[in-house]
Amino acid sequence: MTKLAERKSVSMQRKLMVYWTVMILTVGFMMLFILSFTGAFSNQERRLQECLEYQLEYLDVSLSCQLDDLTAQSITLSKQLSNEITQLLEVNGMTVSELDNQPELLEKLQFAMYEKLYTTLQVCECSGAYFLLDATVNTEAENAGHSRSGMYLRFANLNDRNTSGKDVVYFRGIPAIARNEQLELHNRWELEFDTSLFPGYEELMNNGVNRLAESGYWTKSFPLTQTWENVMLLGVPVLDGQGNVCGICGVEISSIYFDLSYPAPDSKFGTMILIFAPVGENNMELGKGMVVSDAYLEQSTSLEIKKENHYFSRYKSENETYVGMHKQLRAKTTDGRHMGVVLLIPESSFRSAAFSAKLKIASFFLIFLVLMLVLSVYLTWRFVAPISKSLMAVQSEELYKGQQSGISEVDMLVNFLLTKSDAQPVNGTALPPDIEELFTNFVSRSQDLTTAEKGILKYYIEGCDAAEIAEKAFISMSTVRKHSGNIYRKLDVASKDELMLYIELFRRCNRLDDLLDR
C-alpha cells in the first residue's frame, strides 16, 4: 500500500484511501492498547479461576477417595480388634478395666493384633497404623493416668508415595513383638501411648457410637512426640463385647507423606499453596491441618475467608492476603468440623503475574501503534507537502517545470497551464478530460452542502481563516470547526490545505462561479 503511495502521479483518491486507512488503523491500535491495560483481552481473574477449579477438582476426587478408603480400612480394623478383645475378655472372664496391671494378657492381645495392624499399614495409603486400649501395664507408674497400652507401626525413610517395600519401624508397643517380628525399634520408641499428647482422645473415647461406619474422625495436626514430623491421626472407636468404647484404632498421615502424595501444583501465577485443614464458613485453621508450600506460611495462622467476587475467595491472615478456592470434604475432625482442601496463591504474586500478562499484550499493541504512528507521520508528510507546494505554486503563479507533485490531477492541470501562452486566457480553453472530470465531480459533491456549509465555503473562497469566519458569521469557533469538518467530508478532502488547493485551481481556471452559483 505504501509503495503505491510513493509512485509518481498517483491519484488523489488513492492517496486519500491509503491515508485514511492508516489513520483508522492507528486509532484502532490506540484503542486496543488502552483496552489491553483494562484486561479486556486477558481476564487473569478468570484464568486463575479456571486453574484453581481444575486443580481443586482433581484434589477433591483424589483426597476424598483416599480418605474414604482409609476410613473403611480403619473401620474394618476396628471390627477385627473388637473381636480379639471380646474373645480375650470372655476366655478370661474379665472386663477391659481389669486388664490394668496385666502385662501378660496385654502382650498376648498385642501379639494377636499385630498381623491385623501390619496388614492395614501395607494395604492403606498412609504412613502409619495404630491402636490403643483403655488399659495400662502399671497403674502405679508416673503419669499412669495418661498412659495407655497399644501398638504403633510406622514407615521409615519415606522418599516417595509408594510405600511397598519400605521398612516398618516399631514406634509404640511391647518390645517382645518387635523382636519376634524382627522390627527395628524407633529411636523415639516408648512402651505406651501418652494420651495427653493425643488430640481428641477424650472426645473419641467418651462419644457414644450409634453406627461404627460414621465414627471415624481426624485429629488436628500435631508434632509427633520427640520427632520433627507433624501427623494427623484417623481415629475409630474399638468396642468390647457390650458395645462400649474400650480403645481407638486407625491410621496416620504424616506431613512428609502428605507432601509426597500431594505436591503443591504449579501454575502460570506461581506455585500454589495446598492446605488440608478444618474449614468453616468464614475461617480456616492452618495449625490443625497440613500445609504444602514452597513459600513461608505460619501454620498457627487462622485465615479469614472472604468471598469478594465470583471468580475466587480471599484469605486474610495478619500479615498477608491470599486468593484461592476451597472445597469441603466429607471427613470430619474430632470436634465435628469438616475437613477441606484449599488452594492459595499470595495476592501479590497473582497481581504481579496478571500485570506481566497485561504488559505483554499491551507491548504487542504498542509496537504496532508506534509503527502506525510513524507511518501516519510519513504519509501525512508525503501527502500534505505536495498539496501545500502545489497551492503555493498556483497562488504565486510560479508554476514548477520538470517536476511533479505526486498528485496526478494537480500535475495534469499544471502541465495544461504551462502549455498555454501567458497572453492566452485560460477561460474558454478546453480542459483535459481528467481535469474536467475532477472539476465536475467536485462541483457535484458541493451540491450536498447545506446552506450554512455553503456560507462557510464562500468565506474560505474569499480567503478568510477560521477566526475571521467566526467573527463575520457571528458563530462560535466550535461551530466553524463542525461545519468545516462536514465540508471536508462531503467534498472528499483531507484538510483545509487540500480544500484551498481546489479553490485556487477553480480560480485559476475561472470556474469559481460553478461553486458559488450552486
Legacy VTK file of the C-alpha trace (Angstrom):
# vtk DataFile Version 3.0
C-alpha trace
ASCII
DATASET POLYDATA
POINTS 518 float
0.000 0.000 0.000
2.809 2.388 0.856
4.613 1.514 -2.395
1.551 2.643 -4.282
1.549 5.926 -2.358
5.181 6.581 -3.262
4.691 6.236 -7.015
4.689 9.447 -9.062
1.350 10.733 -10.244
-0.889 8.597 -8.077
-4.468 9.836 -7.975
-5.541 11.903 -5.004
-8.391 9.470 -4.335
-5.984 6.570 -3.921
-3.679 8.588 -1.710
-6.594 9.584 0.475
-7.684 5.965 0.703
-4.212 4.938 1.916
-4.029 7.905 4.285
-7.381 7.329 5.927
-6.807 3.575 6.147
-3.591 4.179 8.082
-5.266 6.772 10.309
-8.127 4.371 11.105
-5.636 1.605 11.901
-3.710 3.997 14.144
-6.820 4.937 16.098
-7.813 1.258 16.264
-4.476 0.138 17.674
-4.549 3.021 20.141
-7.903 1.803 21.444
-6.637 -1.795 21.578
-3.584 -0.616 23.506
-5.783 1.141 26.070
-8.171 -1.823 26.323
-5.284 -4.223 26.874
-4.459 -2.456 30.151
-8.034 -2.860 31.353
-7.743 -6.623 30.948
-10.283 -6.812 28.118
-8.067 -9.249 26.208
-6.624 -11.111 29.160
-9.006 -11.701 32.041
-6.440 -13.020 34.501
-9.009 -13.465 37.262
-10.980 -15.790 35.017
-7.795 -17.678 34.071
-6.917 -18.098 37.750
-10.424 -19.349 38.455
-10.142 -21.989 35.714
-6.745 -23.082 37.002
-7.999 -23.336 40.595
-11.147 -25.211 39.596
-9.175 -27.741 37.550
-6.644 -28.433 40.299
-9.271 -28.416 43.039
-11.440 -30.932 41.195
-8.510 -33.337 40.944
-7.587 -32.873 44.616
-11.193 -33.268 45.738
-11.587 -36.596 43.925
-8.152 -37.896 44.923
-8.336 -36.870 48.584
-11.953 -37.963 49.006
-11.178 -41.423 47.618
-8.122 -41.762 49.832
-9.888 -40.569 52.990
-12.917 -42.791 52.347
-10.629 -45.784 51.806
-8.681 -45.030 54.992
-11.917 -44.753 56.929
-13.211 -48.034 55.537
-9.943 -49.857 56.319
-9.867 -48.368 59.829
-13.445 -49.488 60.493
-12.529 -52.992 59.323
-9.515 -52.921 61.633
-11.741 -51.765 64.495
-14.092 -54.704 63.970
-11.183 -57.173 63.907
-9.645 -55.730 67.043
-13.018 -55.674 68.793
-13.402 -59.409 68.102
-9.948 -60.152 69.519
-10.648 -58.130 72.667
-14.060 -59.714 73.138
-12.613 -63.234 72.835
-9.794 -62.476 75.272
-12.173 -60.999 77.824
-14.654 -63.889 77.513
-11.954 -66.553 77.852
-10.571 -64.894 80.975
-13.918 -63.717 82.373
-12.704 -60.159 82.635
-13.678 -56.635 81.698
-11.429 -54.107 79.955
-10.828 -52.197 83.194
-9.490 -55.414 84.752
-6.711 -55.579 82.127
-4.824 -52.892 84.080
-1.623 -54.299 85.597
-1.888 -57.435 83.438
1.222 -57.247 81.238
0.994 -60.890 80.157
-2.583 -60.537 78.886
-1.811 -57.191 77.217
1.192 -58.769 75.475
-0.917 -61.714 74.329
-3.534 -59.294 72.994
-0.915 -57.276 71.111
0.543 -60.461 69.558
-2.954 -61.314 68.318
-3.460 -57.820 66.923
-0.062 -57.341 65.278
-0.814 -59.124 61.997
-4.050 -57.166 61.509
-2.319 -53.859 62.198
0.616 -54.727 59.911
-1.749 -55.726 57.071
-3.683 -52.471 57.425
-0.450 -50.497 57.177
0.556 -52.348 53.999
-2.759 -52.010 52.130
-3.630 -48.422 53.082
-2.334 -45.168 51.585
-0.928 -43.930 54.871
2.334 -43.564 56.778
1.384 -45.433 59.942
-1.238 -47.541 61.736
-2.020 -47.837 65.438
-4.397 -48.987 68.158
-4.534 -48.199 71.849
-6.521 -49.809 74.620
-8.006 -48.169 77.686
-5.654 -50.071 79.975
-2.063 -49.772 81.251
0.594 -52.247 82.392
1.263 -50.325 85.619
-1.246 -48.091 87.316
1.385 -47.090 89.879
3.819 -45.680 87.322
4.351 -41.964 86.932
1.854 -40.461 84.504
-0.197 -43.663 84.584
-3.386 -41.629 84.235
-2.374 -40.695 80.689
-0.518 -43.878 79.771
-2.349 -46.462 77.648
-1.252 -49.777 76.222
-1.194 -50.173 72.450
0.839 -50.611 69.302
2.002 -48.091 66.687
3.708 -49.082 63.413
5.202 -46.541 61.027
7.042 -46.478 57.711
10.650 -45.319 57.908
12.588 -43.121 55.483
9.756 -42.141 53.172
11.003 -40.571 49.943
8.052 -41.214 47.644
4.370 -42.023 47.922
4.842 -45.713 47.118
5.152 -47.487 50.471
5.606 -51.014 49.114
8.928 -52.420 50.224
9.504 -49.669 52.790
10.902 -50.524 56.195
8.432 -50.654 59.075
9.550 -49.388 62.478
8.057 -50.130 65.892
7.046 -46.794 67.451
4.863 -47.903 70.389
4.182 -51.280 71.963
5.627 -54.198 73.879
9.218 -54.769 72.633
8.875 -58.576 72.611
6.704 -58.261 69.486
9.347 -56.176 67.694
11.968 -58.836 68.488
9.683 -61.640 67.370
8.796 -59.889 64.085
12.339 -58.606 63.581
11.222 -54.962 63.517
13.541 -52.100 64.339
12.534 -50.027 67.331
12.046 -46.371 66.500
14.700 -44.138 68.091
11.851 -42.477 69.984
10.161 -45.742 70.954
8.061 -45.877 74.141
6.112 -48.709 75.717
2.735 -46.984 75.846
0.842 -44.025 74.444
0.671 -40.710 76.269
-2.967 -39.788 75.702
-2.368 -36.201 76.868
-0.497 -35.750 73.568
-3.284 -37.396 71.544
-5.606 -34.603 70.281
-9.268 -35.523 70.548
-8.645 -38.629 72.669
-11.301 -37.761 75.232
-13.885 -36.969 72.540
-13.264 -40.275 70.765
-13.438 -42.280 73.979
-16.457 -40.546 75.505
-18.703 -40.071 72.486
-21.248 -42.810 72.094
-21.217 -44.997 68.991
-24.503 -45.334 67.137
-23.053 -46.568 63.855
-19.418 -47.564 63.577
-19.456 -46.570 59.865
-19.961 -42.945 60.910
-17.469 -42.871 63.765
-14.188 -42.076 62.038
-12.725 -38.677 62.927
-9.429 -36.937 62.163
-7.344 -35.328 64.841
-5.788 -31.927 64.284
-2.207 -31.861 63.048
0.248 -32.192 65.928
4.003 -32.825 66.373
4.795 -36.478 66.917
6.470 -36.910 70.297
10.186 -36.127 70.193
10.291 -36.054 66.383
10.322 -33.214 63.853
7.285 -34.589 61.995
3.683 -33.430 62.194
0.958 -36.040 61.833
-2.809 -36.343 61.631
-4.487 -39.472 63.009
-7.742 -41.013 61.909
-9.461 -42.423 64.987
-12.179 -45.102 65.016
-13.576 -46.440 68.332
-12.812 -50.038 69.310
-15.699 -51.768 71.135
-15.864 -54.532 73.708
-18.484 -57.286 73.771
-21.094 -54.978 75.329
-20.627 -52.292 72.669
-18.715 -49.952 74.952
-15.778 -47.947 73.671
-12.616 -49.544 75.055
-9.983 -48.134 72.737
-9.135 -46.403 69.483
-7.516 -47.574 66.260
-6.779 -46.051 62.884
-4.094 -44.758 60.557
-1.619 -41.895 60.345
-0.824 -39.364 57.629
2.461 -37.605 58.283
3.484 -34.233 56.881
6.222 -35.947 54.824
3.792 -38.463 53.363
1.268 -35.748 52.564
3.929 -33.638 50.816
4.941 -36.646 48.714
1.339 -37.557 47.919
0.124 -34.075 47.033
2.934 -31.780 45.885
1.955 -28.136 45.539
0.608 -27.607 41.975
2.383 -25.202 39.624
0.558 -22.521 37.681
1.349 -19.508 35.494
0.787 -17.428 38.637
3.413 -19.319 40.605
3.460 -22.397 42.836
0.211 -22.795 44.733
-0.122 -23.401 48.448
-2.019 -26.622 49.174
-3.758 -26.956 52.523
-5.682 -29.844 54.075
-7.292 -28.409 57.182
-10.583 -27.797 59.012
-12.618 -25.252 57.065
-15.555 -23.314 58.417
-17.851 -20.839 56.748
-15.664 -17.837 57.496
-12.278 -19.156 58.613
-9.672 -21.873 58.213
-7.280 -23.103 60.899
-3.885 -23.891 59.396
-2.486 -25.141 62.682
-4.915 -28.068 62.635
-4.051 -29.287 59.153
-1.328 -29.980 56.595
0.272 -27.238 54.513
2.277 -27.893 51.332
4.096 -24.808 50.115
7.458 -23.597 48.871
6.717 -20.241 50.480
6.736 -19.493 54.185
3.306 -19.789 55.763
2.870 -19.742 59.503
0.812 -22.859 60.316
-0.538 -21.416 63.532
-2.287 -18.744 61.493
-6.036 -18.654 61.191
-7.148 -17.379 57.791
-10.301 -15.303 57.415
-12.295 -16.276 54.326
-13.960 -13.523 52.290
-15.888 -14.142 49.076
-15.324 -10.815 47.304
-16.023 -11.760 43.664
-17.443 -14.631 41.630
-14.012 -15.825 40.483
-12.347 -16.789 43.771
-12.189 -16.033 47.500
-9.711 -14.017 49.512
-7.999 -15.427 52.566
-6.555 -12.932 55.016
-4.007 -13.527 57.742
-2.379 -10.934 59.968
0.455 -10.298 57.512
-0.654 -11.494 54.095
-3.651 -11.777 51.782
-4.147 -14.784 49.506
-6.502 -15.576 46.655
-7.786 -19.076 46.019
-10.563 -21.617 46.407
-11.525 -24.317 48.852
-13.808 -27.311 48.879
-15.349 -29.019 51.872
-14.815 -32.776 52.229
-16.903 -35.423 53.990
-14.147 -36.118 56.523
-14.650 -34.546 59.957
-12.415 -33.598 62.867
-12.863 -34.820 66.435
-14.604 -31.531 67.271
-17.144 -32.025 64.455
-15.745 -29.616 61.828
-15.433 -30.635 58.203
-12.010 -31.001 56.660
-11.394 -29.124 53.455
-8.852 -28.882 50.670
-7.659 -25.357 49.912
-5.505 -23.891 47.122
-3.961 -20.450 47.660
-1.681 -18.004 45.881
-0.341 -14.852 47.560
-2.359 -11.955 46.155
0.842 -10.007 45.497
2.126 -12.856 43.295
-1.159 -13.030 41.420
-1.262 -9.277 40.821
2.336 -9.317 39.609
1.679 -12.185 37.192
-1.558 -10.579 35.962
0.223 -7.259 35.337
3.005 -9.039 33.430
0.442 -10.764 31.213
-1.324 -7.474 30.505
2.006 -5.807 29.832
2.909 -8.417 27.212
-0.349 -7.875 25.346
-0.077 -4.095 25.706
3.511 -4.219 24.398
2.343 -6.107 21.325
-0.276 -3.456 20.543
2.153 -0.662 21.460
4.661 -1.873 18.855
2.004 -1.817 16.162
0.701 1.529 17.414
4.170 3.063 17.125
4.537 1.631 13.624
1.154 3.050 12.633
2.040 6.459 14.100
5.332 6.522 12.217
3.555 5.520 9.033
0.873 8.154 9.660
3.504 10.894 10.068
5.282 9.710 6.940
2.111 9.592 4.838
0.988 12.962 6.192
4.290 14.450 5.082
4.089 12.711 1.725
0.521 13.885 1.048
0.307 17.313 2.705
3.646 18.582 1.372
2.692 18.142 -2.322
-0.688 19.785 -1.732
0.867 22.757 0.091
3.589 23.080 -2.572
1.039 22.931 -5.385
-1.166 25.512 -3.685
1.746 27.928 -3.213
2.872 27.437 -6.811
-0.574 28.078 -8.226
-1.208 31.088 -5.976
2.122 32.712 -6.809
1.805 31.756 -10.469
5.315 30.353 -10.256
4.406 27.020 -11.772
7.089 24.382 -11.452
8.647 22.829 -14.526
10.162 19.398 -14.890
8.823 18.343 -11.509
5.735 16.562 -10.284
3.743 16.983 -7.135
2.874 13.308 -6.956
-0.844 14.095 -7.372
-1.976 13.174 -10.864
-4.857 15.652 -11.021
-2.674 18.571 -9.966
0.181 17.580 -12.285
-2.129 17.354 -15.309
-3.625 20.778 -14.584
-0.205 22.387 -14.099
1.068 20.822 -17.300
-2.019 22.113 -19.067
-1.485 25.660 -17.775
2.192 25.603 -18.697
1.400 24.737 -22.304
-0.723 27.868 -22.689
0.637 31.200 -23.646
0.615 33.834 -20.918
-1.378 36.044 -23.264
-3.937 33.417 -23.972
-6.649 33.362 -21.308
-7.400 30.094 -19.659
-11.110 30.813 -19.686
-12.763 29.194 -22.601
-9.876 26.800 -23.227
-10.943 23.228 -23.075
-9.530 21.432 -20.063
-8.098 17.916 -20.306
-10.812 15.252 -19.829
-9.379 14.041 -16.483
-9.259 17.607 -15.123
-12.734 18.356 -16.376
-13.971 15.195 -14.684
-12.191 16.266 -11.476
-13.915 19.664 -11.506
-17.286 18.157 -12.409
-17.113 15.617 -9.574
-16.038 18.283 -7.081
-18.899 20.587 -8.140
-21.304 17.635 -7.912
-20.183 16.847 -4.373
-20.610 20.505 -3.378
-24.331 20.155 -4.075
-24.605 18.070 -0.871
-23.572 21.034 1.275
-26.203 22.650 3.459
-26.906 26.384 3.259
-24.780 27.024 6.356
-21.935 24.939 4.973
-22.067 26.758 1.636
-21.794 30.025 3.556
-18.653 28.783 5.304
-17.241 27.577 1.958
-17.848 31.069 0.492
-15.797 32.613 3.305
-12.970 30.179 2.524
-13.177 31.195 -1.159
-12.834 34.804 -0.036
-9.623 33.854 1.777
-10.883 34.050 5.360
-9.432 31.876 8.096
-11.470 30.168 10.828
-11.270 33.068 13.293
-12.396 35.575 10.667
-15.279 33.329 9.629
-16.490 33.059 13.240
-16.376 36.837 13.571
-18.101 37.602 10.242
-20.747 34.878 10.533
-21.409 35.624 14.247
-20.889 31.986 15.247
-18.535 30.204 17.638
-15.246 28.571 16.701
-16.648 25.129 17.545
-19.467 25.725 15.053
-16.934 26.763 12.405
-14.924 23.601 13.057
-18.065 21.465 12.906
-19.139 22.964 9.537
-15.575 22.724 8.226
-15.413 19.040 9.118
-18.672 18.406 7.280
-17.354 20.322 4.247
-14.127 18.272 4.164
-16.092 15.044 4.415
-18.676 15.884 1.760
-16.093 17.299 -0.678
-13.763 14.333 -0.011
-10.762 16.414 1.016
-8.385 15.632 3.876
-7.594 19.146 5.132
-8.002 22.868 4.670
-4.835 22.934 2.553
-6.352 20.488 0.113
-9.613 22.451 0.045
-7.730 25.686 -0.665
-5.814 23.936 -3.462
-9.078 23.011 -5.131
-10.391 26.563 -4.681
-7.217 28.014 -6.192
-7.450 25.620 -9.143
-11.061 26.673 -9.729
-9.949 30.331 -9.531
-7.089 29.818 -11.986
-9.457 28.172 -14.419
-12.108 30.888 -13.917
-14.522 28.261 -12.611
-15.311 29.686 -9.175
-18.818 30.581 -10.332
-19.502 26.848 -10.638
-19.089 26.621 -6.873
-20.688 29.930 -5.875
-23.800 29.528 -8.007
-24.716 26.190 -6.549
LINES 1 519
518 0 1 2 3 4 5 6 7 8 9 10 11 12 13 14 15 16 17 18 19 20 21 22 23 24 25 26 27 28 29 30 31 32 33 34 35 36 37 38 39 40 41 42 43 44 45 46 47 48 49 50 51 52 53 54 55 56 57 58 59 60 61 62 63 64 65 66 67 68 69 70 71 72 73 74 75 76 77 78 79 80 81 82 83 84 85 86 87 88 89 90 91 92 93 94 95 96 97 98 99 100 101 102 103 104 105 106 107 108 109 110 111 112 113 114 115 116 117 118 119 120 121 122 123 124 125 126 127 128 129 130 131 132 133 134 135 136 137 138 139 140 141 142 143 144 145 146 147 148 149 150 151 152 153 154 155 156 157 158 159 160 161 162 163 164 165 166 167 168 169 170 171 172 173 174 175 176 177 178 179 180 181 182 183 184 185 186 187 188 189 190 191 192 193 194 195 196 197 198 199 200 201 202 203 204 205 206 207 208 209 210 211 212 213 214 215 216 217 218 219 220 221 222 223 224 225 226 227 228 229 230 231 232 233 234 235 236 237 238 239 240 241 242 243 244 245 246 247 248 249 250 251 252 253 254 255 256 257 258 259 260 261 262 263 264 265 266 267 268 269 270 271 272 273 274 275 276 277 278 279 280 281 282 283 284 285 286 287 288 289 290 291 292 293 294 295 296 297 298 299 300 301 302 303 304 305 306 307 308 309 310 311 312 313 314 315 316 317 318 319 320 321 322 323 324 325 326 327 328 329 330 331 332 333 334 335 336 337 338 339 340 341 342 343 344 345 346 347 348 349 350 351 352 353 354 355 356 357 358 359 360 361 362 363 364 365 366 367 368 369 370 371 372 373 374 375 376 377 378 379 380 381 382 383 384 385 386 387 388 389 390 391 392 393 394 395 396 397 398 399 400 401 402 403 404 405 406 407 408 409 410 411 412 413 414 415 416 417 418 419 420 421 422 423 424 425 426 427 428 429 430 431 432 433 434 435 436 437 438 439 440 441 442 443 444 445 446 447 448 449 450 451 452 453 454 455 456 457 458 459 460 461 462 463 464 465 466 467 468 469 470 471 472 473 474 475 476 477 478 479 480 481 482 483 484 485 486 487 488 489 490 491 492 493 494 495 496 497 498 499 500 501 502 503 504 505 506 507 508 509 510 511 512 513 514 515 516 517
